[in-house]
Amino acid sequence: MKLPGPLRVLNEGLAFLLELAALAVLARWGWESAEAIVLRLVLAVAAPAAAAVLWGLFAAPRARFRVPLAVVLAVKALVFGAAALALDTLDGPVWAGCFAAVALVNTALATLDRRAAAPRGASLPR
């Protein structure tokens, strides 16, 4: 399924916003998960940093390592899933479910669009 140009741009923009939201949620979770200020700082920096490094190595459009689509999708599921779990503990299941649903639909549309745009037999671009 190939998305029309304007929808592709909107979907890619939404993907970027979801990635930023995931990092923000992980930072907030890290801050609110501990009482000691030092541990709060460590978790608030380490959780989103770990997600960003993982994303940059394997899931970003210009990722350091070219990996199969299944690995890219697994990394996205891990990062977005961690953000959804963090949202569940912070704000409850409604926000977590909404975030997870939007991330799932966005990723599915982007994957289908890229598959439709790729020539037959070619490796799938990110």
Backbone bond lengths (Angstrom), bond angles and torsions (degrees), N, CA, C in turn:
res aa  C-N    CA-C-N  psi(-1)  N-CA   C-N-CA  omega(-1)  CA-C   N-CA-C  phi
1 M - - - 1.441 - - 1.522 108.23 -
2 K 1.297 115.72 116.71 1.456 120.47 -179.95 1.531 109.24 -97.02
3 L 1.322 115.93 125.88 1.460 121.06 179.10 1.528 110.21 -77.67
4 P 1.330 117.66 142.27 1.469 119.59 172.22 1.534 109.57 -62.13
5 G 1.320 116.34 153.76 1.467 122.32 -175.99 1.518 115.50 -46.21
6 P 1.361 118.95 -53.63 1.463 118.97 -178.87 1.529 113.21 -63.24
7 L 1.331 117.45 -36.23 1.467 119.75 177.98 1.517 111.51 -69.11
8 R 1.330 116.45 -35.15 1.461 120.02 177.07 1.530 109.79 -62.36
9 V 1.329 116.48 -44.82 1.469 120.73 179.77 1.525 110.02 -62.58
10 L 1.329 117.41 -43.95 1.469 120.79 178.46 1.531 110.89 -62.71
11 N 1.319 116.77 -42.52 1.460 119.89 -179.01 1.526 111.41 -66.27
12 E 1.326 117.04 -39.96 1.464 120.27 178.05 1.537 110.83 -67.10
13 G 1.333 116.16 -39.25 1.463 119.61 176.09 1.514 111.57 -63.21
14 L 1.330 116.08 -42.16 1.465 120.34 177.31 1.520 110.61 -63.01
15 A 1.336 117.14 -39.03 1.463 120.52 178.43 1.527 110.51 -59.12
16 F 1.319 116.39 -43.73 1.469 120.24 179.24 1.530 110.88 -63.83
17 L 1.326 116.66 -42.61 1.467 119.94 178.45 1.527 111.57 -64.65
18 L 1.312 117.52 -37.78 1.467 120.73 176.96 1.529 111.09 -64.45
19 E 1.315 116.52 -39.52 1.466 120.16 177.97 1.529 110.67 -63.24
20 L 1.326 116.46 -44.70 1.467 120.05 177.75 1.526 111.35 -64.53
21 A 1.329 116.36 -40.85 1.462 120.38 178.92 1.524 110.89 -62.89
22 A 1.325 116.63 -40.05 1.468 120.08 178.73 1.530 110.34 -61.17
23 L 1.317 116.96 -43.68 1.469 120.12 178.73 1.530 111.25 -64.34
24 A 1.329 116.62 -41.40 1.469 120.25 179.30 1.525 111.29 -64.77
25 V 1.310 116.54 -42.35 1.468 120.46 179.75 1.526 110.17 -64.54
26 L 1.322 117.05 -42.42 1.458 119.66 178.78 1.530 111.50 -64.11
27 A 1.323 116.90 -37.49 1.473 119.83 176.74 1.531 110.58 -65.76
28 R 1.313 116.20 -43.90 1.473 119.79 179.07 1.527 110.87 -63.44
29 W 1.335 115.48 -42.42 1.462 119.13 177.40 1.532 110.51 -58.97
30 G 1.337 116.03 -45.26 1.461 119.88 179.11 1.512 112.03 -59.61
31 W 1.316 116.74 -40.99 1.460 121.09 -179.34 1.525 111.75 -67.17
32 E 1.316 116.80 -39.36 1.468 120.48 -175.14 1.528 113.53 -90.58
33 S 1.330 117.94 -0.19 1.461 120.62 -176.19 1.520 113.88 -88.49
34 A 1.287 118.76 -9.35 1.462 120.86 -177.24 1.521 109.87 -136.20
35 E 1.328 114.39 162.94 1.462 119.31 177.59 1.523 112.16 -99.82
36 A 1.311 117.09 -35.62 1.465 120.64 -179.82 1.527 109.18 -71.23
37 I 1.318 115.88 132.23 1.465 121.16 -174.65 1.530 112.09 -60.71
38 V 1.314 117.09 -38.49 1.466 120.25 -179.45 1.524 110.40 -64.95
39 L 1.323 116.83 -45.18 1.463 120.75 178.60 1.527 110.89 -65.49
40 R 1.328 116.43 -37.45 1.468 120.14 175.87 1.527 110.67 -58.43
41 L 1.321 116.26 -47.92 1.463 120.85 179.97 1.527 111.69 -62.32
42 V 1.322 116.23 -44.01 1.460 120.15 -179.22 1.527 110.33 -62.03
43 L 1.327 117.39 -48.37 1.464 120.49 -179.27 1.528 112.19 -67.22
44 A 1.323 116.97 -38.07 1.464 120.54 -178.95 1.527 111.89 -67.02
45 V 1.309 116.74 -25.37 1.466 120.58 177.46 1.527 110.79 -94.22
46 A 1.320 117.40 -42.63 1.461 121.16 -173.50 1.523 113.23 -69.80
47 A 1.320 118.72 -40.34 1.468 120.12 -176.69 1.532 111.78 -62.61
48 P 1.341 119.15 -53.57 1.459 117.28 178.15 1.530 113.14 -69.32
49 A 1.323 117.85 -30.06 1.465 120.11 178.47 1.522 110.64 -65.18
50 A 1.318 117.30 -42.42 1.463 120.52 178.21 1.528 110.48 -62.55
51 A 1.330 116.38 -43.04 1.467 120.13 178.50 1.525 110.96 -63.80
52 A 1.327 117.05 -42.16 1.463 120.85 -178.84 1.525 111.63 -66.16
53 V 1.314 116.74 -40.09 1.469 120.07 178.99 1.525 110.08 -65.89
54 L 1.318 116.53 -46.16 1.461 120.44 178.24 1.525 111.16 -58.96
55 W 1.329 115.45 -45.35 1.468 120.82 179.44 1.534 110.58 -62.43
56 G 1.321 116.09 -46.38 1.458 120.29 -178.18 1.518 113.78 -65.20
57 L 1.312 116.52 -31.79 1.458 120.12 179.85 1.524 112.73 -76.30
58 F 1.343 117.03 -35.00 1.462 119.11 -170.31 1.526 116.71 -126.70
59 A 1.333 119.67 -26.29 1.466 119.86 -169.72 1.526 114.73 -114.14
60 A 1.304 118.28 -15.66 1.466 120.67 -177.98 1.524 110.73 -69.21
61 P 1.337 117.55 155.52 1.467 119.48 177.71 1.532 112.95 -55.53
62 R 1.306 117.04 -34.76 1.471 120.94 176.73 1.530 110.11 -112.87
63 A 1.313 115.58 49.78 1.466 121.70 -176.92 1.524 110.80 -60.38
64 R 1.307 114.81 150.82 1.467 121.31 179.86 1.526 111.04 -62.13
65 F 1.328 116.67 -38.83 1.464 121.75 -178.38 1.521 109.98 -116.99
66 R 1.320 116.15 131.91 1.470 121.49 174.38 1.525 106.84 -83.37
67 V 1.296 116.47 117.32 1.462 121.65 -178.54 1.524 108.91 -125.98
68 P 1.319 117.51 163.29 1.462 119.73 177.52 1.532 111.87 -61.21
69 L 1.314 114.91 156.45 1.457 121.04 -179.28 1.526 112.05 -54.71
70 A 1.319 117.68 -36.84 1.466 120.54 -179.52 1.532 111.21 -60.50
71 V 1.315 117.18 -37.38 1.470 120.77 178.86 1.533 109.93 -69.96
72 V 1.319 116.98 -42.50 1.471 120.87 177.48 1.526 109.68 -58.31
73 L 1.321 116.23 -47.22 1.470 120.26 -179.33 1.528 111.34 -65.96
74 A 1.335 117.46 -35.07 1.460 120.43 177.36 1.534 111.13 -65.41
75 V 1.323 116.72 -41.11 1.469 120.52 178.17 1.528 110.06 -64.64
76 K 1.330 116.77 -43.72 1.458 120.08 178.07 1.529 110.62 -61.79
77 A 1.340 116.35 -42.54 1.466 120.17 178.75 1.529 110.62 -63.13
78 L 1.320 117.12 -38.93 1.464 120.84 179.62 1.525 111.24 -65.46
79 V 1.324 117.10 -47.77 1.469 120.83 -177.89 1.527 110.61 -68.06
80 F 1.333 116.75 -49.58 1.462 119.14 -179.71 1.526 111.19 -67.44
81 G 1.329 117.09 -35.20 1.463 120.33 177.01 1.522 111.98 -65.34
82 A 1.325 116.28 -41.46 1.471 119.70 177.07 1.522 110.68 -63.29
83 A 1.325 116.42 -40.65 1.467 119.72 178.03 1.530 110.78 -65.28
84 A 1.329 117.22 -39.94 1.469 120.36 178.60 1.529 110.37 -65.50
85 L 1.318 117.88 -41.54 1.469 120.13 176.91 1.527 111.29 -64.29
86 A 1.322 115.94 -39.64 1.463 119.43 177.16 1.524 110.46 -63.57
87 L 1.328 116.83 -42.71 1.466 120.53 177.19 1.523 111.22 -62.07
88 D 1.317 116.62 -37.24 1.458 120.33 178.51 1.521 110.71 -61.21
89 T 1.329 116.99 -43.92 1.467 119.20 -179.94 1.524 112.11 -72.38
90 L 1.327 117.05 -29.93 1.463 120.36 -177.60 1.524 112.97 -84.07
91 D 1.327 117.02 -47.90 1.463 120.83 -170.05 1.519 114.39 -125.34
92 G 1.318 117.70 -2.02 1.451 120.16 177.01 1.516 113.90 102.29
93 P 1.324 115.04 171.67 1.461 120.87 -172.14 1.531 114.99 -70.14
94 V 1.317 118.74 -24.81 1.464 119.86 -178.52 1.526 110.20 -65.79
95 W 1.326 117.07 -50.21 1.465 120.26 178.74 1.521 111.13 -63.65
96 A 1.330 116.22 -40.78 1.458 119.99 179.47 1.519 111.06 -63.16
97 G 1.313 116.56 -44.11 1.455 120.85 179.60 1.516 112.37 -64.46
98 C 1.325 116.64 -41.40 1.470 120.80 177.88 1.526 110.88 -62.63
99 F 1.320 116.50 -45.85 1.464 120.47 179.27 1.528 110.32 -61.15
100 A 1.330 116.29 -47.73 1.464 120.19 -178.42 1.525 111.10 -62.87
101 A 1.313 117.53 -40.62 1.466 120.89 -179.18 1.526 111.38 -65.25
102 V 1.328 116.39 -44.74 1.468 119.94 179.60 1.530 110.15 -64.88
103 A 1.331 117.39 -42.39 1.466 120.93 178.94 1.526 110.84 -63.63
104 L 1.319 117.25 -39.75 1.461 121.03 -179.76 1.529 111.28 -65.82
105 V 1.323 117.19 -47.35 1.468 120.78 179.89 1.523 110.43 -64.58
106 N 1.317 117.05 -43.21 1.461 121.26 179.37 1.530 111.11 -60.31
107 T 1.317 116.84 -47.00 1.463 120.97 -179.03 1.527 110.82 -66.24
108 A 1.314 116.90 -40.64 1.469 120.18 178.83 1.525 111.20 -63.33
109 L 1.329 117.42 -45.11 1.466 120.84 178.87 1.529 111.23 -62.70
110 A 1.324 116.54 -43.47 1.464 120.16 179.84 1.527 110.92 -63.66
111 T 1.328 116.85 -40.72 1.459 120.51 -180.00 1.520 111.20 -66.68
112 L 1.322 117.35 -44.74 1.467 120.95 178.59 1.529 110.93 -63.68
113 D 1.326 116.42 -39.99 1.464 120.76 178.97 1.521 110.76 -63.37
114 R 1.304 117.20 -44.07 1.464 120.50 -179.36 1.523 111.48 -67.94
115 R 1.317 116.50 -36.36 1.474 119.55 177.59 1.520 110.43 -64.78
116 A 1.334 116.58 -40.13 1.466 120.03 -179.66 1.520 111.23 -68.71
117 A 1.324 117.57 -31.93 1.465 121.72 -177.89 1.523 112.55 -80.31
118 A 1.338 117.38 -21.75 1.472 120.78 -177.01 1.525 110.37 -77.32
119 P 1.325 117.10 136.77 1.466 119.83 174.99 1.528 110.00 -63.53
120 R 1.320 116.02 150.83 1.472 120.38 179.52 1.516 111.36 -56.95
121 G 1.329 115.10 132.32 1.466 119.82 177.01 1.518 113.65 84.51
122 A 1.341 117.37 -10.50 1.472 119.75 179.68 1.518 109.12 -83.43
123 S 1.325 115.76 155.74 1.461 119.00 175.79 1.520 108.00 -71.62
124 L 1.306 115.17 146.37 1.458 121.60 -174.66 1.523 110.51 -75.14
125 P 1.346 117.38 124.83 1.464 119.19 175.89 1.511 110.17 -72.81
126 R 1.307 115.95 160.12 1.460 119.04 178.10 1.456 107.74 -86.76
